């Protein structure tokens, strides 16, 4: 556990001091197409909204005491 805290503190320290980290120093090597973007957004929304939709659609089943 202390190792994880040390890593998090080392990454958060420059931000606290007002320094910014360089995430990417050059443009992307490949362009991402519209189809790849739409598939990724669809999968993300399914992963986030799918379980909540399942729970809401089966809410009456969860209310029953058997």
PDB file of N, CA, C and O in Angstrom:
ATOM      1  N   UNK A   1       0.807  -1.202   0.000  1.00  0.00           N
ATOM      2  CA  UNK A   1       0.000   0.000   0.000  1.00  0.00           C
ATOM      3  C   UNK A   1       0.852   1.268   0.000  1.00  0.00           C
ATOM      4  O   UNK A   1       0.531   2.208  -0.728  1.00  0.00           O
ATOM      5  N   UNK A   2       1.924   1.328   0.789  1.00  0.00           N
ATOM      6  CA  UNK A   2       2.733   2.555   0.749  1.00  0.00           C
ATOM      7  C   UNK A   2       3.335   2.818  -0.623  1.00  0.00           C
ATOM      8  O   UNK A   2       3.537   3.974  -0.996  1.00  0.00           O
ATOM      9  N   UNK A   3       3.626   1.759  -1.384  1.00  0.00           N
ATOM     10  CA  UNK A   3       4.172   1.943  -2.728  1.00  0.00           C
ATOM     11  C   UNK A   3       3.198   2.646  -3.645  1.00  0.00           C
ATOM     12  O   UNK A   3       3.590   3.499  -4.442  1.00  0.00           O
ATOM     13  N   UNK A   4       1.921   2.288  -3.537  1.00  0.00           N
ATOM     14  CA  UNK A   4       0.896   2.924  -4.374  1.00  0.00           C
ATOM     15  C   UNK A   4       0.764   4.394  -4.013  1.00  0.00           C
ATOM     16  O   UNK A   4       0.647   5.250  -4.890  1.00  0.00           O
ATOM     17  N   UNK A   5       0.783   4.686  -2.708  1.00  0.00           N
ATOM     18  CA  UNK A   5       0.681   6.080  -2.273  1.00  0.00           C
ATOM     19  C   UNK A   5       1.879   6.894  -2.739  1.00  0.00           C
ATOM     20  O   UNK A   5       1.733   8.067  -3.085  1.00  0.00           O
ATOM     21  N   UNK A   6       3.054   6.288  -2.752  1.00  0.00           N
ATOM     22  CA  UNK A   6       4.254   6.979  -3.203  1.00  0.00           C
ATOM     23  C   UNK A   6       4.156   7.324  -4.684  1.00  0.00           C
ATOM     24  O   UNK A   6       4.549   8.415  -5.099  1.00  0.00           O
ATOM     25  N   UNK A   7       3.631   6.396  -5.480  1.00  0.00           N
ATOM     26  CA  UNK A   7       3.473   6.641  -6.916  1.00  0.00           C
ATOM     27  C   UNK A   7       2.445   7.746  -7.155  1.00  0.00           C
ATOM     28  O   UNK A   7       2.671   8.644  -7.966  1.00  0.00           O
ATOM     29  N   UNK A   8       1.316   7.678  -6.446  1.00  0.00           N
ATOM     30  CA  UNK A   8       0.297   8.716  -6.611  1.00  0.00           C
ATOM     31  C   UNK A   8       0.813  10.078  -6.174  1.00  0.00           C
ATOM     32  O   UNK A   8       0.528  11.086  -6.820  1.00  0.00           O
ATOM     33  N   UNK A   9       1.562  10.116  -5.093  1.00  0.00           N
ATOM     34  CA  UNK A   9       2.096  11.390  -4.610  1.00  0.00           C
ATOM     35  C   UNK A   9       3.118  11.959  -5.590  1.00  0.00           C
ATOM     36  O   UNK A   9       3.172  13.172  -5.791  1.00  0.00           O
ATOM     37  N   UNK A  10       3.924  11.101  -6.195  1.00  0.00           N
ATOM     38  CA  UNK A  10       4.926  11.595  -7.140  1.00  0.00           C
ATOM     39  C   UNK A  10       4.270  12.144  -8.402  1.00  0.00           C
ATOM     40  O   UNK A  10       4.805  13.062  -9.024  1.00  0.00           O
ATOM     41  N   UNK A  11       3.122  11.596  -8.788  1.00  0.00           N
ATOM     42  CA  UNK A  11       2.422  12.106  -9.967  1.00  0.00           C
ATOM     43  C   UNK A  11       1.622  13.364  -9.649  1.00  0.00           C
ATOM     44  O   UNK A  11       1.445  14.219 -10.517  1.00  0.00           O
ATOM     45  N   UNK A  12       1.137  13.488  -8.418  1.00  0.00           N
ATOM     46  CA  UNK A  12       0.316  14.632  -8.046  1.00  0.00           C
ATOM     47  C   UNK A  12       1.166  15.830  -7.639  1.00  0.00           C
ATOM     48  O   UNK A  12       0.692  16.965  -7.704  1.00  0.00           O
ATOM     49  N   UNK A  13       2.413  15.606  -7.219  1.00  0.00           N
ATOM     50  CA  UNK A  13       3.243  16.694  -6.707  1.00  0.00           C
ATOM     51  C   UNK A  13       3.473  17.808  -7.730  1.00  0.00           C
ATOM     52  O   UNK A  13       3.330  18.974  -7.361  1.00  0.00           O
ATOM     53  N   UNK A  14       3.818  17.529  -8.987  1.00  0.00           N
ATOM     54  CA  UNK A  14       4.014  18.637  -9.940  1.00  0.00           C
ATOM     55  C   UNK A  14       2.745  19.453 -10.171  1.00  0.00           C
ATOM     56  O   UNK A  14       2.821  20.660 -10.402  1.00  0.00           O
ATOM     57  N   UNK A  15       1.588  18.814 -10.112  1.00  0.00           N
ATOM     58  CA  UNK A  15       0.334  19.527 -10.320  1.00  0.00           C
ATOM     59  C   UNK A  15       0.075  20.470  -9.153  1.00  0.00           C
ATOM     60  O   UNK A  15      -0.390  21.595  -9.341  1.00  0.00           O
ATOM     61  N   UNK A  16       0.377  20.004  -7.954  1.00  0.00           N
ATOM     62  CA  UNK A  16       0.168  20.829  -6.767  1.00  0.00           C
ATOM     63  C   UNK A  16       1.113  22.027  -6.783  1.00  0.00           C
ATOM     64  O   UNK A  16       0.743  23.121  -6.357  1.00  0.00           O
ATOM     65  N   UNK A  17       2.312  21.824  -7.266  1.00  0.00           N
ATOM     66  CA  UNK A  17       3.301  22.901  -7.322  1.00  0.00           C
ATOM     67  C   UNK A  17       3.036  23.892  -8.453  1.00  0.00           C
ATOM     68  O   UNK A  17       3.705  24.922  -8.530  1.00  0.00           O
ATOM     69  N   UNK A  18       2.093  23.610  -9.314  1.00  0.00           N
ATOM     70  CA  UNK A  18       1.775  24.519 -10.409  1.00  0.00           C
ATOM     71  C   UNK A  18       2.426  24.132 -11.725  1.00  0.00           C
ATOM     72  O   UNK A  18       2.250  24.834 -12.720  1.00  0.00           O
ATOM     73  N   UNK A  19       3.167  23.047 -11.759  1.00  0.00           N
ATOM     74  CA  UNK A  19       3.790  22.598 -12.995  1.00  0.00           C
ATOM     75  C   UNK A  19       2.806  21.715 -13.743  1.00  0.00           C
ATOM     76  O   UNK A  19       1.968  21.049 -13.135  1.00  0.00           O
ATOM     77  N   UNK A  20       2.910  21.715 -15.039  1.00  0.00           N
ATOM     78  CA  UNK A  20       2.050  20.845 -15.826  1.00  0.00           C
ATOM     79  C   UNK A  20       2.898  19.767 -16.479  1.00  0.00           C
ATOM     80  O   UNK A  20       4.043  20.009 -16.862  1.00  0.00           O
ATOM     81  N   UNK A  21       2.336  18.594 -16.600  1.00  0.00           N
ATOM     82  CA  UNK A  21       3.036  17.476 -17.210  1.00  0.00           C
ATOM     83  C   UNK A  21       2.734  17.437 -18.705  1.00  0.00           C
ATOM     84  O   UNK A  21       1.617  17.740 -19.124  1.00  0.00           O
ATOM     85  N   UNK A  22       3.718  17.068 -19.497  1.00  0.00           N
ATOM     86  CA  UNK A  22       3.520  16.896 -20.940  1.00  0.00           C
ATOM     87  C   UNK A  22       3.010  15.486 -21.184  1.00  0.00           C
ATOM     88  O   UNK A  22       3.731  14.512 -20.967  1.00  0.00           O
ATOM     89  N   UNK A  23       1.785  15.381 -21.629  1.00  0.00           N
ATOM     90  CA  UNK A  23       1.212  14.068 -21.892  1.00  0.00           C
ATOM     91  C   UNK A  23       1.644  13.582 -23.271  1.00  0.00           C
ATOM     92  O   UNK A  23       2.058  12.433 -23.423  1.00  0.00           O
ATOM     93  N   UNK A  24       1.551  14.439 -24.263  1.00  0.00           N
ATOM     94  CA  UNK A  24       1.961  14.086 -25.619  1.00  0.00           C
ATOM     95  C   UNK A  24       2.728  15.267 -26.203  1.00  0.00           C
ATOM     96  O   UNK A  24       2.302  16.417 -26.099  1.00  0.00           O
ATOM     97  N   UNK A  25       3.844  14.965 -26.806  1.00  0.00           N
ATOM     98  CA  UNK A  25       4.665  16.048 -27.341  1.00  0.00           C
ATOM     99  C   UNK A  25       4.578  16.157 -28.857  1.00  0.00           C
ATOM    100  O   UNK A  25       5.178  17.053 -29.451  1.00  0.00           O
ATOM    101  N   UNK A  26       3.840  15.256 -29.481  1.00  0.00           N
ATOM    102  CA  UNK A  26       3.721  15.301 -30.938  1.00  0.00           C
ATOM    103  C   UNK A  26       2.301  14.903 -31.333  1.00  0.00           C
ATOM    104  O   UNK A  26       1.568  14.333 -30.524  1.00  0.00           O
ATOM    105  N   UNK A  27       1.916  15.199 -32.561  1.00  0.00           N
ATOM    106  CA  UNK A  27       0.572  14.801 -32.998  1.00  0.00           C
ATOM    107  C   UNK A  27       0.443  13.282 -33.088  1.00  0.00           C
ATOM    108  O   UNK A  27       1.441  12.562 -33.092  1.00  0.00           O
ATOM    109  N   UNK A  28      -0.771  12.820 -33.158  1.00  0.00           N
ATOM    110  CA  UNK A  28      -1.030  11.388 -33.238  1.00  0.00           C
ATOM    111  C   UNK A  28      -0.414  10.795 -34.504  1.00  0.00           C
ATOM    112  O   UNK A  28      -0.350  11.450 -35.545  1.00  0.00           O
ATOM    113  N   UNK A  29       0.033   9.554 -34.398  1.00  0.00           N
ATOM    114  CA  UNK A  29       0.654   8.892 -35.548  1.00  0.00           C
ATOM    115  C   UNK A  29      -0.383   8.462 -36.575  1.00  0.00           C
ATOM    116  O   UNK A  29      -0.113   8.471 -37.776  1.00  0.00           O
ATOM    117  N   UNK A  30      -1.570   8.085 -36.107  1.00  0.00           N
ATOM    118  CA  UNK A  30      -2.629   7.649 -37.014  1.00  0.00           C
ATOM    119  C   UNK A  30      -3.893   8.433 -36.717  1.00  0.00           C
ATOM    120  O   UNK A  30      -4.185   8.743 -35.562  1.00  0.00           O
ATOM    121  N   UNK A  31      -4.632   8.749 -37.751  1.00  0.00           N
ATOM    122  CA  UNK A  31      -5.920   9.406 -37.591  1.00  0.00           C
ATOM    123  C   UNK A  31      -6.961   8.373 -37.192  1.00  0.00           C
ATOM    124  O   UNK A  31      -6.936   7.242 -37.676  1.00  0.00           O
ATOM    125  N   UNK A  32      -7.869   8.755 -36.319  1.00  0.00           N
ATOM    126  CA  UNK A  32      -8.952   7.871 -35.919  1.00  0.00           C
ATOM    127  C   UNK A  32     -10.168   8.241 -36.760  1.00  0.00           C
ATOM    128  O   UNK A  32     -10.590   9.397 -36.789  1.00  0.00           O
ATOM    129  N   UNK A  33     -10.720   7.252 -37.436  1.00  0.00           N
ATOM    130  CA  UNK A  33     -11.835   7.495 -38.344  1.00  0.00           C
ATOM    131  C   UNK A  33     -13.164   7.640 -37.632  1.00  0.00           C
ATOM    132  O   UNK A  33     -13.273   7.398 -36.429  1.00  0.00           O
ATOM    133  N   UNK A  34     -14.168   8.036 -38.388  1.00  0.00           N
ATOM    134  CA  UNK A  34     -15.508   8.228 -37.845  1.00  0.00           C
ATOM    135  C   UNK A  34     -16.121   6.902 -37.391  1.00  0.00           C
ATOM    136  O   UNK A  34     -16.830   6.858 -36.385  1.00  0.00           O
ATOM    137  N   UNK A  35     -15.852   5.833 -38.120  1.00  0.00           N
ATOM    138  CA  UNK A  35     -16.405   4.526 -37.752  1.00  0.00           C
ATOM    139  C   UNK A  35     -15.803   4.040 -36.436  1.00  0.00           C
ATOM    140  O   UNK A  35     -16.529   3.540 -35.577  1.00  0.00           O
ATOM    141  N   UNK A  36     -14.499   4.177 -36.267  1.00  0.00           N
ATOM    142  CA  UNK A  36     -13.863   3.756 -35.023  1.00  0.00           C
ATOM    143  C   UNK A  36     -14.365   4.574 -33.846  1.00  0.00           C
ATOM    144  O   UNK A  36     -14.573   4.043 -32.755  1.00  0.00           O
ATOM    145  N   UNK A  37     -14.561   5.875 -34.070  1.00  0.00           N
ATOM    146  CA  UNK A  37     -15.058   6.744 -33.010  1.00  0.00           C
ATOM    147  C   UNK A  37     -16.474   6.356 -32.618  1.00  0.00           C
ATOM    148  O   UNK A  37     -16.783   6.282 -31.428  1.00  0.00           O
ATOM    149  N   UNK A  38     -17.335   6.109 -33.590  1.00  0.00           N
ATOM    150  CA  UNK A  38     -18.717   5.759 -33.280  1.00  0.00           C
ATOM    151  C   UNK A  38     -18.808   4.400 -32.589  1.00  0.00           C
ATOM    152  O   UNK A  38     -19.627   4.225 -31.688  1.00  0.00           O
ATOM    153  N   UNK A  39     -17.986   3.444 -32.993  1.00  0.00           N
ATOM    154  CA  UNK A  39     -17.986   2.133 -32.333  1.00  0.00           C
ATOM    155  C   UNK A  39     -17.514   2.282 -30.887  1.00  0.00           C
ATOM    156  O   UNK A  39     -18.107   1.694 -29.982  1.00  0.00           O
ATOM    157  N   UNK A  40     -16.468   3.050 -30.662  1.00  0.00           N
ATOM    158  CA  UNK A  40     -15.955   3.246 -29.307  1.00  0.00           C
ATOM    159  C   UNK A  40     -16.986   3.947 -28.425  1.00  0.00           C
ATOM    160  O   UNK A  40     -17.191   3.545 -27.280  1.00  0.00           O
ATOM    161  N   UNK A  41     -17.636   4.991 -28.942  1.00  0.00           N
ATOM    162  CA  UNK A  41     -18.662   5.685 -28.161  1.00  0.00           C
ATOM    163  C   UNK A  41     -19.852   4.772 -27.871  1.00  0.00           C
ATOM    164  O   UNK A  41     -20.420   4.814 -26.780  1.00  0.00           O
ATOM    165  N   UNK A  42     -20.220   3.961 -28.835  1.00  0.00           N
ATOM    166  CA  UNK A  42     -21.320   3.019 -28.623  1.00  0.00           C
ATOM    167  C   UNK A  42     -21.005   1.991 -27.553  1.00  0.00           C
ATOM    168  O   UNK A  42     -21.851   1.681 -26.714  1.00  0.00           O
ATOM    169  N   UNK A  43     -19.790   1.462 -27.579  1.00  0.00           N
ATOM    170  CA  UNK A  43     -19.406   0.473 -26.575  1.00  0.00           C
ATOM    171  C   UNK A  43     -19.296   1.088 -25.183  1.00  0.00           C
ATOM    172  O   UNK A  43     -19.692   0.470 -24.195  1.00  0.00           O
ATOM    173  N   UNK A  44     -18.758   2.305 -25.106  1.00  0.00           N
ATOM    174  CA  UNK A  44     -18.682   2.973 -23.810  1.00  0.00           C
ATOM    175  C   UNK A  44     -20.070   3.238 -23.244  1.00  0.00           C
ATOM    176  O   UNK A  44     -20.317   2.999 -22.062  1.00  0.00           O
ATOM    177  N   UNK A  45     -20.973   3.731 -24.083  1.00  0.00           N
ATOM    178  CA  UNK A  45     -22.315   4.023 -23.590  1.00  0.00           C
ATOM    179  C   UNK A  45     -23.053   2.738 -23.211  1.00  0.00           C
ATOM    180  O   UNK A  45     -23.820   2.733 -22.248  1.00  0.00           O
ATOM    181  N   UNK A  46     -22.834   1.665 -23.942  1.00  0.00           N
ATOM    182  CA  UNK A  46     -23.436   0.382 -23.583  1.00  0.00           C
ATOM    183  C   UNK A  46     -22.884  -0.120 -22.253  1.00  0.00           C
ATOM    184  O   UNK A  46     -23.631  -0.645 -21.428  1.00  0.00           O
ATOM    185  N   UNK A  47     -21.584   0.039 -22.044  1.00  0.00           N
ATOM    186  CA  UNK A  47     -20.967  -0.416 -20.794  1.00  0.00           C
ATOM    187  C   UNK A  47     -21.451   0.396 -19.598  1.00  0.00           C
ATOM    188  O   UNK A  47     -21.544  -0.129 -18.489  1.00  0.00           O
ATOM    189  N   UNK A  48     -21.758   1.663 -19.816  1.00  0.00           N
ATOM    190  CA  UNK A  48     -22.195   2.511 -18.709  1.00  0.00           C
ATOM    191  C   UNK A  48     -23.709   2.406 -18.510  1.00  0.00           C
ATOM    192  O   UNK A  48     -24.174   2.250 -17.381  1.00  0.00           O
ATOM    193  N   UNK A  49     -24.474   2.489 -19.589  1.00  0.00           N
ATOM    194  CA  UNK A  49     -25.929   2.520 -19.481  1.00  0.00           C
ATOM    195  C   UNK A  49     -26.573   1.133 -19.458  1.00  0.00           C
ATOM    196  O   UNK A  49     -27.712   0.997 -19.012  1.00  0.00           O
ATOM    197  N   UNK A  50     -25.880   0.119 -19.921  1.00  0.00           N
ATOM    198  CA  UNK A  50     -26.443  -1.229 -19.964  1.00  0.00           C
ATOM    199  C   UNK A  50     -26.845  -1.780 -18.605  1.00  0.00           C
ATOM    200  O   UNK A  50     -27.993  -2.189 -18.432  1.00  0.00           O
ATOM    201  N   UNK A  51     -25.935  -1.805 -17.633  1.00  0.00           N
ATOM    202  CA  UNK A  51     -26.318  -2.346 -16.313  1.00  0.00           C
ATOM    203  C   UNK A  51     -27.433  -1.552 -15.636  1.00  0.00           C
ATOM    204  O   UNK A  51     -28.324  -2.138 -15.021  1.00  0.00           O
ATOM    205  N   UNK A  52     -27.391  -0.228 -15.744  1.00  0.00           N
ATOM    206  CA  UNK A  52     -28.454   0.564 -15.115  1.00  0.00           C
ATOM    207  C   UNK A  52     -29.784   0.336 -15.818  1.00  0.00           C
ATOM    208  O   UNK A  52     -30.825   0.303 -15.163  1.00  0.00           O
ATOM    209  N   UNK A  53     -29.771   0.180 -17.123  1.00  0.00           N
ATOM    210  CA  UNK A  53     -31.000  -0.131 -17.849  1.00  0.00           C
ATOM    211  C   UNK A  53     -31.559  -1.486 -17.471  1.00  0.00           C
ATOM    212  O   UNK A  53     -32.774  -1.656 -17.364  1.00  0.00           O
ATOM    213  N   UNK A  54     -30.673  -2.455 -17.269  1.00  0.00           N
ATOM    214  CA  UNK A  54     -31.097  -3.788 -16.837  1.00  0.00           C
ATOM    215  C   UNK A  54     -31.782  -3.714 -15.479  1.00  0.00           C
ATOM    216  O   UNK A  54     -32.843  -4.305 -15.280  1.00  0.00           O
ATOM    217  N   UNK A  55     -31.181  -2.996 -14.556  1.00  0.00           N
ATOM    218  CA  UNK A  55     -31.749  -2.870 -13.210  1.00  0.00           C
ATOM    219  C   UNK A  55     -33.099  -2.166 -13.270  1.00  0.00           C
ATOM    220  O   UNK A  55     -34.056  -2.609 -12.634  1.00  0.00           O
ATOM    221  N   UNK A  56     -33.186  -1.073 -14.029  1.00  0.00           N
ATOM    222  CA  UNK A  56     -34.451  -0.345 -14.106  1.00  0.00           C
ATOM    223  C   UNK A  56     -35.544  -1.162 -14.782  1.00  0.00           C
ATOM    224  O   UNK A  56     -36.710  -1.056 -14.401  1.00  0.00           O
ATOM    225  N   UNK A  57     -35.199  -1.968 -15.766  1.00  0.00           N
ATOM    226  CA  UNK A  57     -36.220  -2.761 -16.448  1.00  0.00           C
ATOM    227  C   UNK A  57     -36.688  -3.938 -15.597  1.00  0.00           C
ATOM    228  O   UNK A  57     -37.791  -4.439 -15.812  1.00  0.00           O
ATOM    229  N   UNK A  58     -35.887  -4.391 -14.643  1.00  0.00           N
ATOM    230  CA  UNK A  58     -36.251  -5.504 -13.766  1.00  0.00           C
ATOM    231  C   UNK A  58     -36.538  -5.046 -12.339  1.00  0.00           C
ATOM    232  O   UNK A  58     -36.455  -5.838 -11.401  1.00  0.00           O
ATOM    233  N   UNK A  59     -36.873  -3.776 -12.179  1.00  0.00           N
ATOM    234  CA  UNK A  59     -37.086  -3.213 -10.851  1.00  0.00           C
ATOM    235  C   UNK A  59     -38.233  -3.897 -10.116  1.00  0.00           C
ATOM    236  O   UNK A  59     -38.139  -4.129  -8.910  1.00  0.00           O
ATOM    237  N   UNK A  60     -39.300  -4.221 -10.814  1.00  0.00           N
ATOM    238  CA  UNK A  60     -40.443  -4.890 -10.173  1.00  0.00           C
ATOM    239  C   UNK A  60     -40.058  -6.278  -9.679  1.00  0.00           C
ATOM    240  O   UNK A  60     -40.551  -6.721  -8.642  1.00  0.00           O
ATOM    241  N   UNK A  61     -39.190  -6.966 -10.404  1.00  0.00           N
ATOM    242  CA  UNK A  61     -38.733  -8.275  -9.957  1.00  0.00           C
ATOM    243  C   UNK A  61     -37.915  -8.186  -8.679  1.00  0.00           C
ATOM    244  O   UNK A  61     -37.983  -9.075  -7.830  1.00  0.00           O
ATOM    245  N   UNK A  62     -37.144  -7.118  -8.541  1.00  0.00           N
ATOM    246  CA  UNK A  62     -36.316  -6.946  -7.352  1.00  0.00           C
ATOM    247  C   UNK A  62     -37.156  -6.554  -6.138  1.00  0.00           C
ATOM    248  O   UNK A  62     -36.747  -6.804  -5.004  1.00  0.00           O
ATOM    249  N   UNK A  63     -38.322  -5.945  -6.354  1.00  0.00           N
ATOM    250  CA  UNK A  63     -39.171  -5.532  -5.249  1.00  0.00           C
ATOM    251  C   UNK A  63     -39.901  -6.700  -4.614  1.00  0.00           C
ATOM    252  O   UNK A  63     -40.265  -6.627  -3.440  1.00  0.00           O
ATOM    253  N   UNK A  64     -40.127  -7.777  -5.359  1.00  0.00           N
ATOM    254  CA  UNK A  64     -40.860  -8.931  -4.852  1.00  0.00           C
ATOM    255  C   UNK A  64     -40.042  -9.641  -3.783  1.00  0.00           C
ATOM    256  O   UNK A  64     -38.832  -9.825  -3.917  1.00  0.00           O
ATOM    257  N   UNK A  65     -40.734 -10.036  -2.720  1.00  0.00           N
ATOM    258  CA  UNK A  65     -40.084 -10.821  -1.661  1.00  0.00           C
ATOM    259  C   UNK A  65     -40.585 -12.253  -1.764  1.00  0.00           C
ATOM    260  O   UNK A  65     -41.764 -12.525  -1.540  1.00  0.00           O
ATOM    261  N   UNK A  66     -39.705 -13.142  -2.095  1.00  0.00           N
ATOM    262  CA  UNK A  66     -40.088 -14.537  -2.214  1.00  0.00           C
ATOM    263  C   UNK A  66     -39.174 -15.395  -1.384  1.00  0.00           C
ATOM    264  O   UNK A  66     -39.333 -16.615  -1.351  1.00  0.00           O
TER     265      UNK A  66
END
